[in-house]
Each structure stands twice: as structure tokens, then as C-alpha cells.
Amino acid sequence: MRPIVVRRPGTAVPAMLLALLFAAGCTGAGASPSPTAAPATPVSTAAVTEAPSPSPTAPAFPAAITDDEGTAVTISAQPKKIVSLTPAATEILYAIGAGPSVVGKVEDIASYPPAAASIPVVATYKGVDVEKIVSLGADLVISGGAAFGQGDADDQLRKANIPVVVVGPTTTSGVLKDIRFVGQATGESANASALADAMSTAFATVQSLTAGVAHPKVFYETGNDPALYGIADGSLYAEMITLAGGTPITTGSTTNYEEPLEKLVAANPDIILLGDAAYGVTADQVKKRAGWGTIAAVQDGAIFPVDDTVITRPGPRLLAGLLSLLTAIHPEIVVPSLPPLSLGGAAAPTP
């Protein structure tokens, strides 16, 4: 008899999650796969910690920032025309109240937040339109950097005397840190710190709730064509599953996401989460796959679709992703209500 029996999550949503979703813009994006993940680095989930907030008495500008690539950037005055080159950065900018200053953005298949729908697209997965960014008069660019394939564009923009700040967090604590320094770069430190503080408290609460429970083995499927794909060692995916009370089944590599079927069968996951549900992959399809019949999750029917975007996009909705994982892995855990997160510096009312 298997020691862990997983029941299908109910439809009830924790009040904390409702508050978060309302604060994130009231309209959730549809499930969609995230862009190709950057190479992951090992992380520790012993505690979700981060750097302290900037002193509220310090002058806002000039702002001196060291970004996620270790580049020192000085921003002389509050930016009036901001370009965002990652979907997560776009979400952060709107969440902290800097949305009205955004004049260009990267293409986002999830089209979130709705308020950014009319912003001109200046970059896609194929590349960055540097000339268009310059023509927009941008005075700050938030980039994904070399890990996002934007390193050459960053160099060109800096040569054009446009400040470029690279954000590329690979841990939950890194996400909170980046929210803070995007706030510093845009003059929205108070709003950014309030958001990061609320997220930090909520993450710590979830972590405490799962600390003493059994951690079932979880396989997170990120794709199944042309091969089977899971999650890399030390990735944000793995950390999120651990925080949600699961034991992530990883590929054994920090850079390779391909998961050999024989390795997966041997690992025998208790739960299978379908991050590729947005591509139409269903639990019924998984049950019918050749060679999968002996897996515990298949036998127990513990196969659940999840919204890969909110689980892996390193921005304000990452907490919603963590809570969705918690519901799938531990539906028996009741999350206490917490104050709602803020949106653009204004507290969102409790729904």
C-alpha cells in the first residue's frame, strides 16, 4: 500500500488567494506555458529571505542599482518612459503603480495585465527592436538580459545612453528583491516594498503550513512533444513545489529539462501536475500513455492541470501560483486569510 493517498482538490479557493487574485487585477490570464526558462541555479528553501527595504529617508534619485547580472546602473531622474522586455517586469511595473509610464513592452502570450494590452510591442522571442525603443524616447529599460537572449540589445541601448536594468530572478527571494529594486528604479519604492512585504509574509505562512506534513513526490510536466519534459534541479519550479509541500522529481540537471520515461517510472510520482495543460494535454491522455500504468499518480487519478504562467512567472502573481500548487498537492491544508496585496499603491478591497 502506498503511504500517500492524494485526493482531487475541491473547488473551494482560500480567501487569501481570492484577495491576491483581486489585487492582481481581478482578471486572471488563461493558462499558458512560460517562455523557455533561463538556466537555473541551486536554491535553498530553508527560509524565504531577502535584502532589507531601502531606507525611506534616502533621496529617490539619483538611484544607484546593481542588477541581477551584477551591473551597476545609475538612474539620474525618475523615468517617464519605461520599456519592459520581460512579461514579469511588465506585471511588476503595473502592480507598483509605474504602469502609466510604460511606453513599450515585450510580446506576452498571456496578455497580462489587461491594462497593458494597448502598449506597443518592441520585442518578441525573435529579438528586440532597439531602434523602436530609441524612437520612443525611453529613459529606462527593464531587460531579461543575456539569459533572455537580450544581451546584445542591452549593449546597444546602453551605447545610446539609455539605462538598462536586468531582472532575472531564479528564486522566490530573488523575485521579492527584484520587485523592490524595480520600485527603486522607477521611484515607486513605497509601493514596491509594500507589495514585496505582503508577498514575503504570505510565502512564509505557506512554508510554515507545509513544514511538518508529508511531502508527496511530484512530477511537473512542462511538455511532452517531441520528448517528455519536466523541471531542472534547483529551478524556480522545484523551489515552488517544495514550498507547497511536495518533493519535486527533477531531471538530474540544472540545464536539461528532458525527462526520460524510464527515470520517471522509477521515481514513481504520487502526483502529476500538467504545466502543459494550456497545450491541450489532459489527465485522460496521460492515463492512456503507454508505460505509465504502473505510476502511483496514474493509478490514483492524481493528475491535475495547473496554470504554468502564474507558477513560474517571477512577478506579483507568483504567490497565486504557490497557492494553486498547495491546493493541488495538499488540498487538506487550510490557508488563513491574510491582508490583501496592494495594487499600484492602493489596498485592494477584500472580495
Residue pairs with C-beta under 8 A, 6 or more apart in sequence:
2 270
2 296
2 300
3 214
4 214
4 216
4 270
4 296
5 300
6 216
6 270
6 271
6 297
6 300
6 302
6 329
7 331
7 332
8 301
8 302
8 304
8 331
9 304
9 327
9 328
9 331
10 331
13 327
14 323
14 327
14 334
14 335
14 337
15 335
15 337
15 350
16 202
16 323
16 335
16 336
16 337
16 338
17 320
17 323
17 324
17 327
17 335
18 351
19 337
19 338
19 339
19 340
19 341
19 348
19 350
19 351
20 202
20 317
20 319
20 320
20 323
20 340
20 341
21 28
21 320
22 340
22 348
22 349
22 350
22 351
23 340
23 341
23 342
23 343
23 348
24 95
24 113
24 316
24 317
24 320
24 341
24 343
25 94
25 112
25 113
25 114
25 115
25 343
27 113
27 114
28 307
28 310
28 320
29 110
29 111
29 112
29 307
29 309
29 310
30 110
30 278
30 307
31 277
31 278
31 305
31 306
31 307
31 308
31 309
32 109
32 110
32 278
32 307
32 308
32 309
33 109
33 222
33 223
33 275
33 276
33 278
33 279
33 308
33 309
34 308
34 309
34 312
34 313
35 87
35 125
35 148
37 232
37 235
37 236
37 237
37 257
37 312
38 144
38 147
38 148
38 168
38 170
39 147
39 232
39 254
39 255
40 170
40 232
40 233
40 234
40 235
40 236
40 238
40 254
40 255
41 170
41 171
41 234
41 254
42 233
42 234
42 254
43 170
43 171
43 234
43 236
43 238
43 239
45 207
45 239
45 242
45 243
47 204
47 207
48 172
48 173
48 176
48 200
48 203
48 204
48 207
48 243
49 173
50 173
50 174
50 176
50 177
50 180
50 196
50 200
51 177
51 180
53 180
53 189
53 193
53 196
53 197
54 180
54 184
54 189
54 193
56 189
56 190
60 78
60 184
60 187
60 189
61 75
61 76
61 77
61 78
61 187
62 74
62 75
62 76
62 77
63 74
63 75
63 184
63 185
63 187
64 72
64 73
64 74
65 72
65 73
65 74
65 75
65 165
65 181
65 184
65 185
66 72
66 73
67 73
67 145
67 165
67 166
67 167
67 181
68 145
68 166
68 167
68 168
68 169
68 174
68 178
69 145
69 146
69 166
69 168
71 164
71 166
73 163
73 164
73 165
73 185
74 163
75 140
75 163
75 165
75 185
77 139
78 186
78 187
79 101
79 139
79 140
79 163
79 185
79 186
79 187
80 101
80 139
81 101
81 103
81 136
81 137
81 138
81 139
81 140
82 93
82 98
82 101
82 102
82 103
82 138
82 139
82 140
82 141
82 142
82 186
83 102
83 103
83 104
83 105
83 122
83 133
83 136
83 138
83 140
83 141
83 142
84 90
84 93
84 102
84 104
84 105
84 106
84 141
84 142
85 105
85 106
85 122
85 123
85 128
85 141
85 142
85 143
85 144
85 148
85 150
85 153
86 106
86 142
86 143
86 144
86 148
86 167
87 106
87 108
87 110
87 112
87 313
87 315
88 167
88 313
88 314
88 315
89 142
89 143
89 144
89 167
89 182
89 315
90 102
90 105
90 106
90 108
90 112
90 113
90 116
90 119
91 112
91 113
91 313
91 315
91 316
91 317
92 142
92 167
92 178
92 179
92 182
92 192
92 315
92 316
93 99
93 101
93 102
93 142
93 182
93 186
94 102
94 113
94 115
94 116
94 344
95 113
95 179
95 195
95 315
95 316
95 343
95 344
96 179
96 182
96 183
96 186
96 188
96 191
96 192
96 195
96 344
96 345
97 188
97 191
97 344
97 345
98 182
98 186
98 187
98 188
99 113
99 115
99 116
99 344
101 186
102 116
102 119
103 119
103 120
103 136
103 137
103 138
104 119
104 120
104 121
104 122
104 123
104 132
104 133
104 136
104 138
105 116
105 119
105 120
105 121
105 122
105 123
106 121
106 122
106 123
106 124
106 144
107 121
107 123
107 124
107 125
108 116
110 309
110 313
111 117
112 309
112 317
120 132
120 136
122 128
122 129
122 132
122 133
122 136
123 129
123 150
123 153
125 149
127 149
127 153
128 150
128 153
130 153
130 156
130 157
130 160
133 141
133 157
133 162
134 157
134 160
134 162
138 157
138 162
139 162
139 163
140 162
140 163
140 165
140 185
140 186
141 154
141 157
141 162
141 163
141 164
141 165
142 165
142 167
142 182
142 185
143 150
143 153
143 154
143 157
143 164
143 165
143 166
143 167
144 150
144 166
144 167
144 168
145 151
145 154
145 166
145 167
145 168
146 154
147 168
148 168
154 164
154 166
157 164
158 164
163 185
165 181
165 182
165 185
167 178
167 181
167 182
167 314
169 175
169 177
169 178
169 236
169 314
170 234
170 235
170 236
170 314
171 236
171 239
172 203
172 236
172 239
172 240
172 243
172 318
172 322
174 314
175 199
175 314
175 315
175 318
176 196
176 199
176 200
177 196
178 314
179 192
179 195
179 196
179 199
179 315
179 316
180 189
180 192
180 193
180 196
182 188
182 192
183 189
183 190
183 191
183 192
183 193
184 192
188 345
190 345
191 342
191 344
191 345
194 342
194 345
195 316
195 341
195 342
198 338
198 339
198 340
198 341
198 342
199 316
199 318
199 319
199 341
201 338
202 319
202 338
202 341
203 243
203 319
203 322
205 335
205 336
205 338
206 243
206 244
206 322
206 323
206 326
206 335
207 243
209 245
209 326
209 333
209 335
210 243
210 244
210 245
210 326
210 330
210 333
213 245
213 330
213 333
215 242
215 245
215 246
215 247
216 245
216 246
216 247
216 269
216 270
216 271
216 329
217 246
217 247
217 249
217 267
217 268
217 269
217 270
217 271
218 241
218 246
218 247
218 248
218 249
218 269
218 270
218 271
218 272
218 273
218 329
219 230
219 249
219 259
219 264
219 267
219 269
219 271
219 272
219 273
219 297
220 230
220 231
220 237
220 241
220 248
220 249
220 273
220 275
221 228
221 229
221 230
221 272
221 273
221 274
221 275
221 276
221 281
221 286
222 229
222 230
222 231
222 237
222 257
222 275
222 276
222 308
223 229
223 257
223 275
223 276
223 279
224 276
224 281
227 258
227 259
228 258
228 259
228 260
228 261
228 264
229 257
229 258
229 259
229 276
230 249
230 250
230 251
230 257
230 258
230 259
230 264
231 237
231 238
231 241
231 248
231 249
231 250
231 251
231 257
232 238
232 250
232 251
232 253
232 254
232 255
232 256
232 257
233 250
233 251
233 252
233 253
233 254
234 254
235 250
235 254
236 312
236 314
237 248
237 275
237 311
237 312
238 248
238 250
240 311
240 312
240 318
240 321
240 322
240 325
241 247
241 248
241 325
241 329
242 248
243 322
243 325
244 322
244 325
244 326
244 328
244 329
244 330
245 326
245 329
245 330
245 333
246 271
246 325
246 329
249 259
249 264
249 267
249 269
251 257
251 258
251 259
252 263
261 291
261 292
264 295
265 291
265 292
265 294
265 295
268 294
268 295
268 296
269 295
269 296
269 297
270 296
270 297
270 300
270 302
271 297
271 302
271 303
271 304
271 328
271 329
272 286
272 295
272 297
272 298
272 302
272 303
272 304
273 304
273 305
273 306
273 325
273 328
274 281
274 282
274 283
274 286
274 303
274 304
274 305
274 306
275 306
275 308
275 311
275 312
276 308
277 305
277 306
277 307
277 308
278 307
278 308
278 309
281 305
282 305
283 301
283 303
283 304
283 305
286 292
286 298
286 303
287 298
287 301
287 303
292 298
293 299
296 302
297 303
304 328
306 324
306 325
306 328
307 321
307 324
309 317
309 321
310 317
310 318
310 320
310 321
310 324
311 318
311 321
311 322
311 324
311 325
312 321
313 321
316 341
319 341
323 335
326 333
326 335
339 347
340 347
340 348
340 349
340 350
341 348
342 348
